[in-house]
Amino acid sequence: MKKNFISNSSESIRIFKNDLFENLSKVHYLVPLIVYIPVIIFLGWKSFTDTQLNLLYFIGWAALGLFVWTITEYVLHRWVFHFYPKSKFGQRIHFIFHGVHHDYPNDAKRLVLPPSASIPMALALYFFFLWILPSGTIYAFYTGFLIGYLMYDMTHYALHHANFKSPFWKKLKQHHMLHHYSDSTKGYGVSSALWDKILGSDFIKK
């Protein structure tokens, strides 16, 4: 990612001239919970009523969905959000989706994905997994996958705005702050540093 500057301001800069687009680019951190918790409950209910999975199978497929989310989070952050195009139009799209967060990391209204971006992405991934997964497993799998997404969104907000006492959370916050303030080509994991360690993008922490 091309590095410009990092602002300490907590204000939201305007990135669209159009008021509707500007409003859609901002979101309160509780909105993903309001949108996706009912969906998670519905998918869990469908797992037992429509596909009639027993509890053990449900837990297993949901755990797999949660695990696959961790890979998805890393891949999206490293190779999609941090892809810096050469064209002016591509650079503009990059700035809207992720560059603005790196330039203004304290902007609380651009720390979680707005539904205008997350819902189309969630639907596309749902139908992709529906296509590749065994019949009758999608509801349980996607329950875990969406739980992983919510954990990521809430963790990301907390890492920027919470003061932690726990050594675990302090270490995770340090990992993410190094990504922002030291080297944005490392530390792509937000809710976990697991894939940074496995794929060689972790920081050498002293």
ROLUM-88447 format. One line per field, with one value per residue (C-alpha): residue number from 0; x, y, z. Coordinates in steps of 0.2 Angstrom, whole numbers, plus 5000, padded with zeros to 4 digits. Example, Ala and Ser with C-alpha at 12.3 -4.5 7.8 and 13.67 -1.06 7.14 Angstrom:
2
num	0 / 1;
X	5062 / 5068;
Y	4978 / 4995;
Z	5039 / 5036;
This chain:
206
num	0 / 1 / 2 / 3 / 4 / 5 / 6 / 7 / 8 / 9 / 10 / 11 / 12 / 13 / 14 / 15 / 16 / 17 / 18 / 19 / 20 / 21 / 22 / 23 / 24 / 25 / 26 / 27 / 28 / 29 / 30 / 31 / 32 / 33 / 34 / 35 / 36 / 37 / 38 / 39 / 40 / 41 / 42 / 43 / 44 / 45 / 46 / 47 / 48 / 49 / 50 / 51 / 52 / 53 / 54 / 55 / 56 / 57 / 58 / 59 / 60 / 61 / 62 / 63 / 64 / 65 / 66 / 67 / 68 / 69 / 70 / 71 / 72 / 73 / 74 / 75 / 76 / 77 / 78 / 79 / 80 / 81 / 82 / 83 / 84 / 85 / 86 / 87 / 88 / 89 / 90 / 91 / 92 / 93 / 94 / 95 / 96 / 97 / 98 / 99 / 100 / 101 / 102 / 103 / 104 / 105 / 106 / 107 / 108 / 109 / 110 / 111 / 112 / 113 / 114 / 115 / 116 / 117 / 118 / 119 / 120 / 121 / 122 / 123 / 124 / 125 / 126 / 127 / 128 / 129 / 130 / 131 / 132 / 133 / 134 / 135 / 136 / 137 / 138 / 139 / 140 / 141 / 142 / 143 / 144 / 145 / 146 / 147 / 148 / 149 / 150 / 151 / 152 / 153 / 154 / 155 / 156 / 157 / 158 / 159 / 160 / 161 / 162 / 163 / 164 / 165 / 166 / 167 / 168 / 169 / 170 / 171 / 172 / 173 / 174 / 175 / 176 / 177 / 178 / 179 / 180 / 181 / 182 / 183 / 184 / 185 / 186 / 187 / 188 / 189 / 190 / 191 / 192 / 193 / 194 / 195 / 196 / 197 / 198 / 199 / 200 / 201 / 202 / 203 / 204 / 205;
X	5000 / 5006 / 5010 / 5005 / 5002 / 4993 / 4981 / 4978 / 4961 / 4946 / 4935 / 4928 / 4934 / 4922 / 4926 / 4910 / 4902 / 4885 / 4877 / 4869 / 4886 / 4894 / 4882 / 4883 / 4902 / 4900 / 4892 / 4891 / 4900 / 4884 / 4876 / 4884 / 4878 / 4860 / 4861 / 4870 / 4865 / 4847 / 4854 / 4865 / 4850 / 4840 / 4854 / 4856 / 4838 / 4837 / 4852 / 4841 / 4824 / 4827 / 4843 / 4840 / 4859 / 4862 / 4871 / 4888 / 4888 / 4881 / 4896 / 4908 / 4902 / 4901 / 4918 / 4924 / 4915 / 4924 / 4941 / 4938 / 4933 / 4951 / 4958 / 4946 / 4950 / 4968 / 4966 / 4954 / 4965 / 4982 / 4978 / 4962 / 4962 / 4980 / 4981 / 4986 / 4982 / 4991 / 4976 / 4969 / 4952 / 4959 / 4968 / 4952 / 4943 / 4957 / 4956 / 4937 / 4938 / 4954 / 4966 / 4955 / 4956 / 4975 / 4976 / 4963 / 4964 / 4955 / 4939 / 4927 / 4914 / 4925 / 4931 / 4918 / 4911 / 4896 / 4881 / 4882 / 4898 / 4897 / 4879 / 4884 / 4900 / 4891 / 4879 / 4892 / 4902 / 4886 / 4882 / 4900 / 4900 / 4883 / 4890 / 4906 / 4900 / 4891 / 4872 / 4864 / 4879 / 4878 / 4867 / 4879 / 4895 / 4889 / 4883 / 4901 / 4908 / 4897 / 4901 / 4919 / 4915 / 4907 / 4921 / 4933 / 4922 / 4920 / 4939 / 4944 / 4934 / 4940 / 4959 / 4957 / 4947 / 4948 / 4962 / 4965 / 4972 / 4973 / 4990 / 4981 / 4972 / 4987 / 4997 / 4984 / 4982 / 5001 / 5001 / 4988 / 4995 / 5012 / 5002 / 4996 / 5011 / 5026 / 5024 / 5008 / 5015 / 5015 / 5002 / 4987 / 4978 / 4966 / 4956 / 4971 / 4990 / 4989 / 4990 / 5003 / 5014 / 5010 / 5013 / 5028 / 5020 / 5022 / 5032 / 5048 / 5042 / 5055;
Y	5000 / 5017 / 5027 / 5045 / 5051 / 5046 / 5058 / 5058 / 5066 / 5057 / 5067 / 5059 / 5066 / 5068 / 5055 / 5057 / 5073 / 5064 / 5064 / 5047 / 5039 / 5048 / 5042 / 5024 / 5025 / 5028 / 5016 / 5015 / 5000 / 4992 / 4991 / 4974 / 4966 / 4972 / 4966 / 4949 / 4942 / 4939 / 4931 / 4920 / 4915 / 4911 / 4900 / 4891 / 4887 / 4882 / 4870 / 4860 / 4862 / 4861 / 4850 / 4842 / 4841 / 4834 / 4845 / 4837 / 4840 / 4857 / 4862 / 4854 / 4863 / 4879 / 4877 / 4874 / 4890 / 4900 / 4893 / 4897 / 4915 / 4917 / 4913 / 4924 / 4938 / 4937 / 4934 / 4949 / 4961 / 4956 / 4953 / 4963 / 4978 / 4981 / 4979 / 4996 / 4998 / 5009 / 5018 / 5033 / 5025 / 5010 / 5021 / 5030 / 5013 / 5007 / 5023 / 5022 / 5004 / 5004 / 5018 / 5030 / 5019 / 5019 / 5038 / 5041 / 5026 / 5035 / 5038 / 5028 / 5028 / 5019 / 5005 / 4992 / 4987 / 4996 / 4985 / 4993 / 4983 / 4969 / 4962 / 4960 / 4952 / 4941 / 4935 / 4932 / 4921 / 4912 / 4906 / 4902 / 4890 / 4884 / 4878 / 4869 / 4862 / 4845 / 4846 / 4851 / 4859 / 4877 / 4884 / 4877 / 4882 / 4900 / 4902 / 4900 / 4910 / 4925 / 4923 / 4925 / 4940 / 4949 / 4944 / 4952 / 4968 / 4971 / 4966 / 4979 / 4993 / 4988 / 4988 / 5006 / 5013 / 5002 / 5002 / 4984 / 4976 / 4958 / 4953 / 4944 / 4959 / 4971 / 4959 / 4959 / 4978 / 4980 / 4968 / 4979 / 4995 / 4990 / 4987 / 5004 / 5014 / 5004 / 4993 / 4990 / 4976 / 4965 / 4961 / 4957 / 4947 / 4958 / 4946 / 4934 / 4934 / 4915 / 4917 / 4930 / 4918 / 4904 / 4914 / 4924 / 4941 / 4943 / 4956 / 4952 / 4959 / 4963;
Z	5000 / 4995 / 5011 / 5012 / 5030 / 5046 / 5054 / 5073 / 5070 / 5076 / 5063 / 5048 / 5032 / 5017 / 5003 / 4992 / 4985 / 4985 / 5002 / 5000 / 4996 / 5010 / 5023 / 5016 / 5019 / 5038 / 5051 / 5069 / 5076 / 5083 / 5066 / 5061 / 5077 / 5073 / 5055 / 5057 / 5074 / 5068 / 5052 / 5063 / 5074 / 5058 / 5051 / 5067 / 5068 / 5049 / 5053 / 5065 / 5057 / 5038 / 5037 / 5054 / 5059 / 5076 / 5089 / 5086 / 5067 / 5069 / 5081 / 5069 / 5054 / 5063 / 5070 / 5052 / 5046 / 5060 / 5055 / 5036 / 5041 / 5049 / 5032 / 5023 / 5034 / 5031 / 5012 / 5010 / 5020 / 5013 / 4994 / 4991 / 5003 / 5002 / 4983 / 4976 / 4958 / 4945 / 4938 / 4945 / 4946 / 4955 / 4967 / 4971 / 4974 / 4985 / 4995 / 4998 / 5004 / 5014 / 5011 / 5021 / 5036 / 5035 / 5033 / 5047 / 5058 / 5073 / 5062 / 5073 / 5059 / 5047 / 5057 / 5054 / 5036 / 5032 / 5027 / 5009 / 5007 / 5019 / 5013 / 4995 / 5000 / 5013 / 4999 / 4986 / 4999 / 5005 / 4987 / 4984 / 4999 / 4995 / 4978 / 4985 / 5002 / 5005 / 5004 / 5021 / 5029 / 5023 / 5037 / 5051 / 5041 / 5038 / 5056 / 5061 / 5047 / 5051 / 5070 / 5064 / 5054 / 5069 / 5080 / 5067 / 5066 / 5085 / 5088 / 5075 / 5083 / 5100 / 5095 / 5090 / 5104 / 5119 / 5133 / 5138 / 5154 / 5148 / 5141 / 5126 / 5121 / 5123 / 5112 / 5099 / 5099 / 5098 / 5082 / 5074 / 5079 / 5071 / 5055 / 5055 / 5062 / 5058 / 5043 / 5033 / 5023 / 5038 / 5052 / 5041 / 5054 / 5065 / 5076 / 5076 / 5071 / 5067 / 5048 / 5049 / 5058 / 5046 / 5030 / 5036 / 5037 / 5056 / 5065 / 5074 / 5091 / 5105;
